[in-house]
Amino acid sequence: MIPCTNCIYSNINRPEYKPRMKMFKDFSKTHVSFLTFILGTMTGFLISKWPEVGSLSWRTDYNKPDIAKAPRSDVMILTPWLAPIVWEGTFNHDILMEEYQRNSYRIGLIVPAVGKYIKLLKKFLESAERYFMKGGMVKYYVSTDRPDEVKALNLDIKRPMKIIKVPEYSDWHQAVMGRMEVIKNQTELLFHKELDYLACLDTDIVMLNPIGVEILGEMVGALHPGYYHSPRKDLPYERRPISQAFIPEDEGDFYYQSNFFLGTVPRIYQLTKACNENIMKDRANGIHAKVDEESHLNKYFLYNKPTKVLSPEYIWSNSLGSPKDIKIKRVNHGDKPFKKDT
Ligand SMILES: *[C@@H]1O[C@H](CO)[C@@H](O)[C@H](O)[C@H]1NC(C)=O
């Protein structure tokens, strides 16, 4: 054989090198398809998680707001103390989501499931999984007197859930009153470390449509769907001066539902602490407020105005029909397989 100077190159064509070349070709083919696969999967994942991906990839296109055009003319959208009232048609979810993404707020959803109400928990949580704060960082807290029954429910949820053990209450009224104390205690123990916002909802709610970041605020109450058109004299406030929940006849803005309220953790702490103290004082005086903890919540909101108010869309009940101003029913509240007072 003639020694050559170009051995490296000429050797490539020698038979003993052929198998290695083939191997290299195969490897590179596999490599390319593997990379394509990974890139494809990542793109698919990013598209599927579109709103959840950081704000860098989140861009919102929308028309400029027109100052001469009210978003709704059939309902009040701002309270006299300038807190927004959230109705369908008054907000742009994408703009709010963009702001949310920038701050990555941690949101807790606490729901009491005591006694027979455990039966309703599965439907509640599975609907929350689907509709509550889509794209948000949500953690569920279930306060219950029977943790084992909750664990046995086989819940189809992916978000984290924590079970909070509470005492067994003698009846439903004591249980709803006790809720304020449970939330107050857990705010001191847990929520101040784990959360920015806490939403407190009841188990007998089934979400039917999205409930998103538009509800977030410092302290947020929901208009009771049964009384939002009622005159002051018909609102079921506690009118007996002997109760701590007392509201004089000539006072009261709205009547709020206690089955849906939320706020930042410090504000929820103040609210539940105040309500719990008043409930305790009433108890010491042998008084039970007209509508349980709801009376106390209404008293609190009268003198500590909510910074945002949710329209009855958020706590609607199918039994109330379909009035014109309810453009969307975000929940059905109050369907029970048993009577409330048992
Ligand atoms: C809340 O905390 C107080 C003080 O630590 C305690 O006495 C009370 O039993 C707690 N209540 C509940 C319902 O956990």
The ligand as an ORCA input file, in Angstrom:
! r2SCAN-3c Opt
* xyz 0 1
  C     -58.584     28.157     68.579
  O     -57.475     28.540     69.347
  C     -57.803     28.783     70.727
  C     -56.570     29.365     71.400
  O     -55.432     28.650     71.087
  C     -58.261     27.472     71.366
  O     -58.612     27.685     72.706
  C     -59.482     26.978     70.593
  O     -59.907     25.723     71.086
  C     -59.189     26.851     69.105
  N     -60.426     26.560     68.418
  C     -60.544     25.695     67.414
  C     -61.912     25.499     66.865
  O     -59.616     25.104     66.926
*
